[in-house]
Amino acid sequence: MQPVSQLGVDDQRAKLAFSLGSLGTRLGGDTGPYDTVAAAYEAVVRDYHPTADNLIALFTDGVNDDPAGGLDMAGLQKRLAQLGSPDRPVTVLLVGMGGVDATTLKPVAEAVPTEGGGAGAVFAIEKPEDVADVHVTRLLRRLPSG
């Protein structure tokens, strides 16, 4: 995981590349994606930059099975609703890795507040190298239609 920062500042691009490169070693469960989404969403809303693409990209095995407990889906929905602001829209990209059924992540994407332009989206990839496909798909969705 990397803190929010501009890509051209303080080697952020290299830090993100390193984190992405180590994803394959982090598959296997005992994760709390609901807590992670809530914490990341809170941080992005708090540190919102009006001229930036305020985006969270969560790479996950898709299972909310943190042995320490944490938020369930109802708790996540409530927390995101509390944090959402039409003046601070946030995009959440959920990237399921390693055979994740994308439908298990759909309720998380649907919980993201959409007021002001916020959105949630789900992608499924088999291996970390496929992450480029997520970026290309996201860019294509931003192109004007027609």
MARBA-3410 file (N, C-alpha, C, O; in Angstrom, 1 decimal):
146
0.8,-1.2,0.0,0.0,0.0,0.0,0.9,1.2,0.0,2.0,1.3,0.6 ~ 0.4,2.3,-0.7,1.2,3.5,-0.8,0.3,4.7,-0.4,-0.9,4.6,-0.7 ~ 0.8,5.7,0.3,0.0,6.8,0.6,-0.3,7.7,-0.6,0.3,7.5,-1.7 ~ -1.3,8.5,-0.5,-1.8,9.4,-1.6,-0.7,10.4,-1.8,-0.2,11.1,-0.9 ~ -0.3,10.5,-3.1,0.7,11.5,-3.5,0.6,11.7,-5.0,0.1,10.8,-5.7
1.1,12.8,-5.5,1.2,13.0,-6.9,2.3,12.1,-7.5,3.3,11.8,-6.9 ~ 2.0,11.6,-8.7,3.0,10.6,-9.4,4.3,11.2,-9.6,5.3,10.5,-9.5 ~ 4.5,12.5,-9.8,5.8,13.1,-10.1,6.5,13.6,-8.9,7.6,14.2,-9.0 ~ 6.0,13.3,-7.7,6.6,13.8,-6.5,7.1,12.7,-5.6,6.5,11.6,-5.4 ~ 8.4,12.8,-5.1,8.9,11.9,-4.1,9.0,10.5,-4.6,8.7,9.6,-3.8
9.3,10.2,-5.8,9.4,8.8,-6.4,8.1,8.0,-6.2,8.1,6.8,-6.1 ~ 6.9,8.7,-6.2,5.7,8.0,-6.1,5.4,6.9,-7.1,4.9,5.9,-6.9 ~ 5.8,7.3,-8.4,5.6,6.3,-9.5,6.4,5.0,-9.2,5.9,3.9,-9.4 ~ 7.7,5.1,-8.7,8.5,4.0,-8.4,7.9,3.2,-7.3,8.0,2.0,-7.2 ~ 7.4,3.9,-6.3,6.8,3.2,-5.1,5.6,2.4,-5.5,5.4,1.3,-5.1
4.8,3.0,-6.3,3.6,2.3,-6.8,4.0,1.1,-7.7,3.4,0.0,-7.5 ~ 5.0,1.2,-8.5,5.5,0.1,-9.3,6.0,-1.0,-8.5,5.7,-2.2,-8.7 ~ 6.7,-0.7,-7.4,7.2,-1.7,-6.5,6.0,-2.4,-5.8,6.0,-3.7,-5.7 ~ 5.1,-1.7,-5.3,3.9,-2.3,-4.7,3.2,-3.2,-5.6,2.8,-4.3,-5.2 ~ 3.0,-2.7,-6.9,2.3,-3.6,-7.8,3.0,-4.8,-8.1,2.5,-5.9,-8.3
4.4,-4.7,-8.2,5.2,-5.9,-8.5,5.2,-6.9,-7.4,5.4,-8.1,-7.7 ~ 4.8,-6.5,-6.2,4.8,-7.5,-5.1,3.4,-8.1,-4.8,3.2,-8.8,-3.9 ~ 2.5,-7.7,-5.6,1.1,-8.2,-5.4,0.9,-9.7,-5.4,0.2,-10.3,-4.6 ~ 1.7,-10.3,-6.3,1.5,-11.8,-6.4,1.9,-12.5,-5.1,1.4,-13.6,-4.9 ~ 2.7,-11.9,-4.3,3.1,-12.6,-3.0,2.0,-12.3,-1.9,2.2,-12.9,-0.8
1.0,-11.5,-2.2,0.1,-11.1,-1.2,-1.3,-11.8,-1.3,-2.2,-11.4,-0.6 ~ -1.4,-12.6,-2.3,-2.7,-13.3,-2.5,-2.9,-14.4,-1.4,-1.9,-15.0,-0.9 ~ -4.1,-14.7,-1.0,-4.3,-15.8,-0.2,-5.2,-15.6,1.0,-5.4,-16.5,1.8 ~ -5.8,-14.5,1.2,-6.8,-14.3,2.2,-6.3,-13.6,3.4,-5.3,-12.9,3.4 ~ -7.2,-13.7,4.5,-7.0,-12.9,5.7,-6.9,-11.4,5.5,-6.0,-10.8,6.0
-7.8,-10.9,4.7,-7.8,-9.5,4.3,-9.1,-8.9,4.7,-10.2,-9.6,4.9 ~ -9.1,-7.6,4.9,-10.3,-6.8,5.2,-10.6,-5.7,4.1,-10.4,-4.5,4.5 ~ -11.0,-6.1,2.9,-11.2,-5.0,1.9,-12.2,-4.0,2.3,-12.1,-2.8,1.9 ~ -13.2,-4.3,3.1,-14.3,-3.4,3.4,-13.6,-2.3,4.3,-13.9,-1.1,4.1 ~ -12.8,-2.7,5.3,-12.1,-1.7,6.1,-11.1,-0.9,5.3,-11.0,0.3,5.6
-10.5,-1.5,4.4,-9.5,-0.8,3.6,-10.2,0.2,2.7,-9.7,1.3,2.6 ~ -11.3,-0.1,2.1,-12.0,0.8,1.2,-12.5,2.0,2.1,-12.3,3.2,1.7 ~ -13.0,1.7,3.3,-13.5,2.8,4.1,-12.4,3.7,4.6,-12.5,5.0,4.5 ~ -11.3,3.2,5.0,-10.1,4.0,5.4,-9.5,4.8,4.2,-9.2,6.0,4.4 ~ -9.4,4.2,3.1,-8.9,4.9,1.9,-9.8,6.0,1.5,-9.4,7.1,1.1
-11.1,5.7,1.5,-12.1,6.7,1.1,-12.1,7.9,2.0,-12.1,9.0,1.6 ~ -12.0,7.6,3.3,-11.9,8.7,4.3,-10.7,9.6,4.0,-10.7,10.8,4.1 ~ -9.5,8.9,3.8,-8.3,9.7,3.5,-8.4,10.5,2.2,-7.9,11.7,2.2 ~ -9.0,10.0,1.2,-9.0,10.7,-0.1,-10.0,11.9,0.1,-9.8,13.0,-0.4 ~ -11.1,11.7,0.8,-12.1,12.8,1.0,-11.4,13.9,1.8,-11.5,15.1,1.5
-10.7,13.5,2.9,-10.0,14.4,3.8,-9.0,15.2,3.0,-8.8,16.4,3.2 ~ -8.2,14.5,2.2,-7.1,15.2,1.5,-7.4,15.5,0.0,-6.5,15.6,-0.8 ~ -8.7,15.7,-0.2,-9.2,15.9,-1.6,-8.5,17.1,-2.3,-8.2,18.1,-1.8 ~ -8.1,16.8,-3.6,-7.5,17.8,-4.5,-8.5,18.1,-5.6,-8.7,17.2,-6.5 ~ -9.1,19.3,-5.7,-10.1,19.5,-6.7,-9.6,19.4,-8.2,-10.4,19.2,-9.1
-8.3,19.6,-8.4,-7.8,19.5,-9.8,-7.2,18.1,-10.1,-6.6,17.9,-11.2 ~ -7.2,17.2,-9.1,-6.6,15.9,-9.3,-7.7,14.8,-9.6,-8.9,15.1,-9.3 ~ -7.3,13.7,-10.0,-8.2,12.5,-10.2,-8.2,11.8,-8.8,-7.3,11.0,-8.5 ~ -9.1,12.1,-8.0,-9.2,11.5,-6.6,-9.7,10.1,-6.7,-10.9,9.8,-6.7 ~ -8.8,9.2,-6.7,-9.1,7.8,-7.1,-8.4,6.8,-6.1,-7.3,7.0,-5.7
-9.1,5.8,-5.8,-8.6,4.7,-5.0,-8.5,3.4,-5.9,-9.5,3.1,-6.5 ~ -7.4,2.8,-5.9,-7.3,1.5,-6.6,-7.0,0.4,-5.6,-5.9,0.4,-5.0 ~ -7.9,-0.5,-5.4,-7.8,-1.5,-4.4,-7.6,-2.9,-5.1,-8.5,-3.3,-5.8 ~ -6.5,-3.5,-4.9,-6.2,-4.8,-5.4,-6.5,-5.8,-4.3,-6.0,-5.7,-3.2 ~ -7.4,-6.8,-4.6,-7.9,-7.7,-3.6,-8.1,-9.1,-4.1,-8.3,-9.3,-5.3
-8.1,-10.0,-3.1,-8.5,-11.4,-3.4,-10.0,-11.5,-3.4,-10.6,-12.6,-3.7 ~ -10.7,-10.4,-3.0,-12.2,-10.3,-3.1,-12.9,-10.8,-1.8,-14.1,-10.6,-1.8 ~ -12.2,-11.4,-0.9,-12.9,-12.0,0.3,-12.7,-11.1,1.5,-11.5,-10.8,1.8 ~ -13.7,-10.8,2.1,-13.7,-10.0,3.3,-13.6,-10.9,4.5,-14.6,-11.2,5.2 ~ -12.3,-11.4,4.8,-12.2,-12.4,5.8,-11.0,-12.1,6.8,-10.2,-12.9,7.1
-11.0,-10.8,7.2,-10.0,-10.4,8.2,-10.3,-11.1,9.5,-11.4,-10.9,10.1 ~ -9.3,-11.9,10.0,-9.5,-12.6,11.3,-9.8,-11.7,12.5,-10.3,-12.1,13.5 ~ -9.4,-10.4,12.3,-9.6,-9.4,13.4,-11.0,-8.9,13.4,-11.4,-8.1,14.3 ~ -11.8,-9.3,12.4,-13.2,-8.7,12.3,-13.2,-7.5,11.4,-12.7,-7.6,10.3 ~ -13.9,-6.5,11.8,-14.0,-5.3,11.0,-15.4,-5.1,10.4,-16.4,-5.7,10.8
-15.5,-4.2,9.4,-16.8,-3.9,8.8,-17.4,-5.0,8.0,-16.7,-5.8,7.4 ~ -18.7,-5.2,8.1,-19.4,-6.0,7.2,-20.0,-5.1,6.1,-19.7,-3.9,6.1 ~ -20.7,-5.7,5.1,-21.2,-4.8,4.0,-22.1,-3.7,4.5,-22.0,-2.6,4.0 ~ -23.0,-4.0,5.4,-23.9,-2.9,5.9,-23.1,-1.8,6.6,-23.4,-0.6,6.4 ~ -22.0,-2.2,7.3,-21.2,-1.2,7.9,-20.4,-0.4,6.9,-20.2,0.8,7.1
-20.0,-1.0,5.8,-19.3,-0.3,4.8,-20.2,0.7,4.1,-19.8,1.9,3.9 ~ -21.4,0.3,3.8,-22.4,1.1,3.1,-22.7,2.4,4.0,-22.7,3.5,3.5 ~ -22.9,2.1,5.3,-23.2,3.2,6.2,-22.0,4.2,6.3,-22.2,5.4,6.3 ~ -20.8,3.7,6.4,-19.6,4.5,6.5,-19.4,5.3,5.3,-19.1,6.5,5.4 ~ -19.5,4.7,4.1,-19.3,5.5,2.9,-20.3,6.6,2.7,-20.1,7.7,2.2
-21.6,6.3,3.1,-22.6,7.2,3.0,-22.3,8.4,3.9,-22.6,9.6,3.6 ~ -21.8,8.2,5.1,-21.4,9.2,6.0,-20.3,10.1,5.4,-20.3,11.3,5.6 ~ -19.3,9.5,4.8,-18.2,10.2,4.3,-18.4,10.9,2.9,-17.7,11.9,2.6 ~ -19.3,10.4,2.2,-19.5,10.9,0.8,-19.9,12.4,0.8,-20.6,12.9,1.7 ~ -19.4,13.1,-0.2,-19.7,14.6,-0.3,-19.8,14.9,-1.8,-18.9,14.6,-2.6
-20.9,15.6,-2.2,-21.0,15.9,-3.6,-19.9,16.9,-4.1,-19.6,17.0,-5.3 ~ -19.3,17.6,-3.1,-18.2,18.5,-3.5,-16.8,17.8,-3.5,-15.8,18.4,-3.9 ~ -16.8,16.5,-3.1,-15.5,15.8,-3.1,-15.7,14.4,-3.7,-15.6,13.4,-2.9 ~ -16.1,14.3,-4.9,-16.3,12.9,-5.5,-15.0,12.1,-5.6,-14.0,12.6,-5.9 ~ -15.2,10.8,-5.3,-14.1,9.9,-5.3,-14.4,8.7,-6.1,-15.6,8.2,-6.1
-13.5,8.2,-6.9,-13.7,7.0,-7.7,-12.9,5.9,-7.0,-11.8,6.0,-6.6 ~ -13.6,4.7,-6.9,-13.0,3.5,-6.3,-12.9,2.4,-7.4,-14.0,2.0,-7.9 ~ -11.7,2.0,-7.7,-11.5,0.9,-8.6,-11.2,-0.3,-7.8,-10.2,-0.3,-7.0 ~ -12.0,-1.4,-7.9,-11.7,-2.6,-7.2,-11.2,-3.6,-8.2,-11.9,-4.0,-9.2 ~ -10.0,-4.1,-8.0,-9.3,-5.0,-8.9,-9.2,-6.3,-8.2,-8.4,-6.5,-7.4
-10.0,-7.3,-8.7,-10.0,-8.6,-8.1,-8.9,-9.4,-8.8,-8.8,-9.4,-10.1 ~ -8.0,-10.1,-8.0,-6.9,-10.8,-8.6,-7.0,-12.3,-8.3,-7.5,-12.7,-7.3 ~ -6.4,-13.0,-9.2,-6.2,-14.5,-9.0,-7.5,-15.3,-9.0,-7.7,-16.1,-8.1 ~ -8.4,-15.1,-10.0,-9.6,-15.9,-10.1,-10.7,-15.4,-9.3,-11.7,-16.2,-9.0 ~ -10.7,-14.2,-8.9,-11.8,-13.6,-8.1,-13.1,-13.5,-9.0,-13.0,-13.0,-10.2
-14.2,-13.8,-8.5,-15.5,-13.6,-9.2,-15.8,-12.2,-9.0,-16.1,-11.7,-7.9 ~ -15.8,-11.4,-10.1,-16.1,-10.0,-10.0,-17.4,-9.6,-9.3,-17.6,-8.5,-8.8 ~ -18.4,-10.5,-9.4,-19.7,-10.2,-8.8,-19.6,-10.1,-7.3,-20.4,-9.5,-6.7 ~ -18.6,-10.7,-6.6,-18.4,-10.5,-5.2,-18.0,-9.1,-4.8,-18.2,-8.7,-3.7 ~ -17.4,-8.4,-5.7,-16.9,-7.0,-5.5,-18.0,-6.0,-5.9,-17.9,-4.8,-5.5
-19.0,-6.4,-6.7,-20.0,-5.4,-7.2,-20.7,-4.7,-6.1,-20.9,-3.5,-6.2 ~ -21.1,-5.3,-4.9,-21.8,-4.6,-3.9,-20.9,-3.5,-3.3,-21.4,-2.4,-2.8 ~ -19.6,-3.7,-3.3,-18.7,-2.7,-2.8,-18.7,-1.5,-3.7,-18.8,-0.3,-3.3 ~ -18.6,-1.7,-5.0,-18.6,-0.7,-6.0,-19.9,0.1,-5.9,-19.9,1.3,-6.0 ~ -21.0,-0.6,-5.7,-22.3,0.0,-5.6,-22.5,0.9,-4.4,-23.4,1.7,-4.3
-21.7,0.6,-3.3,-21.8,1.4,-2.1,-21.1,2.7,-2.2,-21.3,3.6,-1.3 ~ -20.3,3.0,-3.2,-19.5,4.2,-3.4,-20.5,5.3,-3.7,-21.3,5.2,-4.7 ~ -20.5,6.4,-2.9,-21.4,7.5,-3.2,-21.1,8.1,-4.6,-20.0,8.3,-5.0 ~ -22.2,8.4,-5.3,-22.1,8.9,-6.7,-22.4,10.3,-6.9,-22.3,10.9,-8.0 ~ -22.8,11.0,-5.8,-23.2,12.4,-5.8,-21.9,13.2,-6.3,-20.8,12.9,-5.8
-22.1,14.1,-7.2,-21.0,14.9,-7.6,-20.1,14.3,-8.6,-19.1,14.9,-9.0 ~ -20.3,13.0,-9.0,-19.5,12.4,-10.0,-18.7,11.2,-9.4,-17.9,10.6,-10.1 ~ -18.8,10.9,-8.1,-18.1,9.7,-7.6,-18.6,8.4,-8.3,-19.7,8.4,-8.8 ~ -17.8,7.4,-8.2,-18.2,6.1,-8.8,-17.4,5.0,-8.3,-16.3,5.2,-7.8 ~ -17.9,3.8,-8.5,-17.2,2.6,-8.2,-17.2,1.7,-9.4,-18.1,1.7,-10.1
-16.1,0.9,-9.6,-16.0,0.0,-10.8,-15.2,-1.2,-10.4,-14.3,-1.2,-9.5 ~ -15.6,-2.3,-11.0,-14.9,-3.6,-10.7,-14.2,-4.1,-11.9,-14.8,-4.1,-13.0 ~ -13.0,-4.6,-11.7,-12.2,-5.3,-12.7,-11.7,-6.6,-12.1,-11.5,-6.7,-10.9 ~ -11.5,-7.6,-13.0,-11.0,-8.9,-12.6,-9.8,-9.2,-13.4,-9.9,-9.1,-14.7 ~ -8.6,-9.5,-12.8,-7.4,-9.9,-13.6,-6.9,-11.2,-13.0,-7.1,-11.5,-11.8
-6.2,-11.9,-13.8,-5.6,-13.2,-13.3,-4.2,-13.0,-12.7,-3.9,-13.7,-11.8 ~ -3.4,-12.1,-13.2,-2.1,-11.9,-12.7,-1.8,-10.4,-12.7,-2.4,-9.6,-13.5 ~ -0.8,-10.0,-11.9,-0.5,-8.6,-11.7,-0.2,-7.9,-13.0,-0.5,-6.7,-13.2 ~ 0.4,-8.6,-14.0,0.8,-8.0,-15.2,-0.4,-7.5,-16.0,-0.2,-6.7,-16.9 ~ -1.6,-8.0,-15.7,-2.8,-7.6,-16.4,-3.3,-6.3,-16.0,-4.3,-5.8,-16.5
-2.7,-5.6,-15.0,-3.2,-4.4,-14.5,-3.3,-3.3,-15.6,-4.1,-2.4,-15.5 ~ -2.4,-3.4,-16.6,-2.4,-2.4,-17.7,-3.8,-2.4,-18.4,-4.2,-1.3,-18.8 ~ -4.4,-3.6,-18.5,-5.7,-3.6,-19.1,-6.8,-2.8,-18.3,-7.7,-2.2,-18.9 ~ -6.6,-2.8,-17.0,-7.5,-2.0,-16.2,-7.4,-0.5,-16.5,-8.4,0.2,-16.6 ~ -6.2,-0.1,-16.6,-5.9,1.3,-16.9,-6.5,1.7,-18.2,-7.1,2.8,-18.4
-6.2,0.9,-19.2,-6.7,1.2,-20.6,-8.3,1.2,-20.6,-8.8,2.1,-21.2 ~ -8.9,0.2,-19.9,-10.3,0.2,-19.9,-10.9,1.5,-19.2,-11.9,2.0,-19.7 ~ -10.3,1.9,-18.1,-10.7,3.1,-17.4,-10.6,4.3,-18.3,-11.5,5.1,-18.3 ~ -9.5,4.4,-19.0,-9.3,5.5,-19.9,-10.4,5.5,-21.0,-10.9,6.6,-21.3 ~ -10.7,4.4,-21.6,-11.7,4.3,-22.6,-13.0,4.7,-22.1,-13.8,5.3,-22.9
-13.4,4.4,-20.9,-14.7,4.8,-20.3,-14.8,6.3,-20.2,-15.9,6.8,-20.1 ~ -13.7,7.0,-20.1,-13.7,8.4,-19.9,-13.8,9.2,-21.2,-14.1,10.4,-21.2 ~ -13.7,8.5,-22.4,-13.8,9.1,-23.7,-15.2,9.5,-23.9,-16.1,8.8,-23.5 ~ -15.5,10.6,-24.6,-16.9,11.0,-24.9,-17.4,10.0,-25.9,-16.7,9.5,-26.8 ~ -18.7,9.7,-25.8,-19.3,8.8,-26.7,-19.7,9.6,-28.0,-20.0,10.8,-27.9
-19.8,8.8,-29.1,-20.2,9.4,-30.3,-19.1,9.9,-31.1,-19.4,10.5,-32.2
END
